[in-house]
């Protein structure tokens, strides 16, 4: 069976992200065995989280029998759900292995948007996640993700140099990606549901992610100032 365009690009994105992380394994502070165990744990968390949020947001389709959980398992995954699932899985893994979760999260802040950008190019060729009014939203998001990855790499460099607190690059990623989704979601033309004041589910989640990043950064800065005084 020939892979679909989306599948090929999604796989390429995953491989690229993992290879980048493996190259920076020493910076993450894990052994080779811990690294690969973490990758499989995060993959499982991503799949479970992405599917779970899709089911929650689209429960009416299952209630009406339009979708069946196992028969249509390959249909419908939500990125924010996958991100949350990966974070929870990573936090549990780090706690069990006594690893520094935030140390690794800063590196993932570079790898995730990098791999995600490649996957979005696959969306363009597959014709999914398309935009209204002729907008190639998939390519807009891919470009935005590349810029986010570069920005987070700069933030990571500051963390590595001791100029910024651990977790800074990760918070930058959360804030910037949330902002990107808020801006691009109105251009999506694939039947995204709207709720309060015309805000879609994804925009609502993105706004919460932005708020989390801002509050987290402010709290971290306040703690650093208190320790310095």
C-alpha positions as MATLAB code, in Angstrom:
seq = 'XXXXXXXXXXXXXXXXXXXXXXXXXXXXXXXXXXXXXXXXXXXXXXXXXXXXXXXXXXXXXXXXXXXXXXXXXXXXXXXXXXXXXXXXXXXXXXXXXXXXXXXXXXXXXXXXXXXXXXXXXXXXXXXXXXXXXXXXXXXXXXXXXXXXXXXXXXXXXXXXXXXXXXXXXXXXXXXXXXXXXXXXXXXXXXXXXXXXXXXXXXXXXXXXXXXXXXXXXXXXXXXXXXXXX';
ca = [
       0.000    0.000    0.000;
       1.348    3.424   -0.995;
       1.381    5.964    1.838;
      -0.905    8.972    1.528;
       0.607   12.420    1.103;
      -0.451   13.362    4.622;
       0.889   10.124    6.073;
       4.240   10.524    4.346;
       4.715   14.107    5.510;
       3.449   13.329    9.018;
       5.961   10.489    9.279;
       8.718   12.745    7.953;
       7.798   15.369   10.527;
       7.908   12.866   13.375;
      11.252   11.465   12.235;
      12.730   14.956   11.876;
      11.597   15.954   15.364;
      12.888   12.747   16.950;
      16.253   12.974   15.172;
      16.667   16.579   16.322;
      15.870   15.580   19.880;
      18.199   12.579   19.731;
      20.977   14.872   18.565;
      20.406   16.997   21.686;
      19.961   14.065   24.067;
      22.840   15.188   26.288;
      21.249   18.600   26.700;
      17.965   16.973   27.688;
      19.884   14.990   30.284;
      18.751   11.441   29.520;
      20.466    8.188   28.629;
      19.829    6.484   25.300;
      17.442    3.980   26.900;
      15.588    6.745   28.739;
      15.324    8.735   25.520;
      13.666    5.986   23.492;
      11.442    4.970   26.394;
      10.329    8.600   26.613;
       9.630    8.745   22.861;
       7.291    5.737   22.993;
       5.609    7.077   26.122;
       5.031   10.464   24.495;
       3.730    8.831   21.315;
       1.161    6.887   23.316;
       0.150   10.008   25.237;
      -0.176   11.997   22.021;
      -2.449    9.457   20.332;
      -4.666    9.004   23.383;
      -4.933   12.744   24.040;
      -5.600   13.704   20.418;
      -8.325   11.091   20.056;
      -9.886   11.802   23.446;
     -10.325   15.516   22.743;
     -11.800   14.774   19.312;
     -14.370   12.495   20.931;
     -15.194   15.118   23.570;
     -15.619   17.913   21.013;
     -17.483   15.753   18.514;
     -19.474   13.555   20.881;
     -22.716   14.271   18.977;
     -21.373   12.402   15.941;
     -20.863    9.312   18.082;
     -24.229    9.758   19.805;
     -25.978    9.838   16.419;
     -24.049    6.818   15.201;
     -22.270    8.781   12.466;
     -18.944    7.682   13.903;
     -17.993    4.567   15.833;
     -15.024    4.716   18.157;
     -13.103    1.621   17.098;
     -14.371    1.284   13.531;
     -13.504    4.920   12.788;
     -10.511    5.258   15.104;
      -8.304    6.657   12.327;
     -10.786    9.497   11.760;
     -10.333   12.658   13.786;
      -7.453   13.728   16.012;
      -7.108   17.139   17.685;
      -3.627   18.635   17.987;
      -4.222   20.380   21.308;
      -5.443   17.093   22.767;
      -2.300   15.375   21.550;
      -0.167   18.119   23.073;
      -1.924   17.785   26.426;
      -1.638   14.004   26.313;
       2.075   14.222   25.559;
       2.611   16.697   28.404;
       0.830   14.496   30.918;
       2.659   11.388   29.726;
       5.974   13.238   29.801;
       5.358   14.608   33.287;
       4.517   11.154   34.643;
       7.525    9.606   32.894;
       9.872   12.293   34.235;
       8.551   11.878   37.756;
       8.898    8.096   37.694;
      12.431    8.309   36.265;
      13.359   11.310   38.450;
      14.181   13.476   35.450;
      13.937   17.246   35.008;
      10.709   17.678   33.039;
      11.208   21.358   32.196;
      14.737   20.728   30.973;
      13.363   18.389   28.334;
      10.323   20.559   27.585;
      12.538   23.388   26.336;
      14.026   21.096   23.686;
      10.614   19.796   22.682;
       9.575   23.434   22.165;
      11.894   23.436   19.143;
      11.284   19.914   17.860;
       7.477   19.915   18.010;
       6.811   22.960   15.780;
       9.542   21.801   13.401;
       7.908   18.408   12.904;
       4.432   19.939   12.947;
       5.377   22.288   10.085;
       6.339   19.354    7.886;
       3.083   17.613    8.738;
       1.084   20.700    7.747;
       2.664   20.595    4.297;
       1.228   17.085    4.059;
      -2.186   18.538    4.931;
      -1.854   20.893    1.961;
      -1.124   18.081   -0.491;
      -3.831   15.874    1.022;
      -6.422   18.669    0.800;
      -7.373   18.569    4.482;
      -7.423   21.466    6.975;
      -8.038   23.761    4.018;
      -8.872   27.451    4.111;
     -11.722   29.618    2.925;
     -11.503   32.182    0.124;
      -8.625   30.342   -1.510;
      -6.304   30.734    1.481;
      -3.681   27.935    1.759;
      -4.019   27.926    5.544;
      -1.908   24.778    5.839;
       1.056   26.598    4.294;
       0.428   29.699    6.417;
       0.576   27.531    9.512;
       3.658   25.662    8.283;
       5.489   28.971    7.814;
       4.324   30.183   11.212;
       5.522   26.967   12.834;
       8.973   27.300   11.281;
       9.225   30.838   12.671;
       8.080   29.573   16.072;
      10.724   26.827   15.998;
      13.433   29.394   15.208;
      12.221   31.702   17.981;
      12.148   28.837   20.470;
      15.653   27.792   19.391;
      16.846   31.289   20.262;
      15.066   31.072   23.625;
      16.609   27.647   24.215;
      20.052   29.117   23.571;
      19.418   31.672   26.305;
      18.312   28.894   28.653;
      21.438   26.864   27.864;
      23.592   29.943   28.509;
      21.930   30.495   31.886;
      20.372   33.775   30.752;
      16.788   32.533   31.080;
      14.989   30.143   33.398;
      14.226   26.593   32.390;
      10.850   26.348   30.755;
      11.225   29.684   28.957;
      11.422   28.163   25.470;
       8.440   25.957   26.212;
       6.346   28.887   27.408;
       7.323   30.836   24.286;
       6.128   27.924   22.179;
       2.789   27.713   23.961;
       2.136   31.432   23.647;
       3.177   31.762   20.011;
       1.410   28.651   18.784;
      -1.746   29.654   20.615;
      -1.592   33.063   18.931;
      -1.019   31.453   15.532;
      -4.125   29.308   15.896;
      -6.261   32.238   17.034;
      -5.248   34.185   13.922;
      -5.530   31.356   11.396;
      -8.600   29.507   12.626;
     -11.114   32.018   11.150;
      -9.596   31.272    7.737;
     -10.219   27.549    8.051;
     -12.925   26.286    5.713;
     -13.348   22.689    6.847;
     -16.594   23.128    8.774;
     -15.213   24.075   12.163;
     -17.983   24.536   14.761;
     -18.477   27.908   16.427;
     -19.600   28.723   19.914;
     -19.679   31.884   22.007;
     -19.162   35.095   20.010;
     -18.181   33.117   16.946;
     -15.123   31.612   18.627;
     -14.403   28.043   17.536;
     -13.430   25.239   19.886;
      -9.831   25.468   18.723;
      -9.672   29.237   19.210;
     -11.086   28.885   22.702;
      -8.461   26.303   23.586;
      -5.747   28.441   21.992;
      -6.764   31.462   24.076;
      -6.529   29.332   27.224;
      -3.064   28.166   26.163;
      -1.946   31.775   25.647;
      -3.285   32.745   29.077;
      -1.491   29.788   30.657;
       1.806   30.753   29.025;
       1.503   34.388   30.130;
       0.551   33.581   33.727;
       3.262   30.918   33.935;
       5.913   33.312   32.613;
       4.801   36.079   34.963;
       4.866   33.717   37.944;
       8.322   32.449   37.011;
       9.655   35.994   36.641;
       8.172   36.999   40.000;
       9.793   34.033   41.733;
      13.150   34.830   40.147;
      12.882   38.450   41.285;
      11.988   37.354   44.807;
      15.021   35.061   44.986;
      17.291   37.830   43.708;
      16.085   40.373   46.282;
];
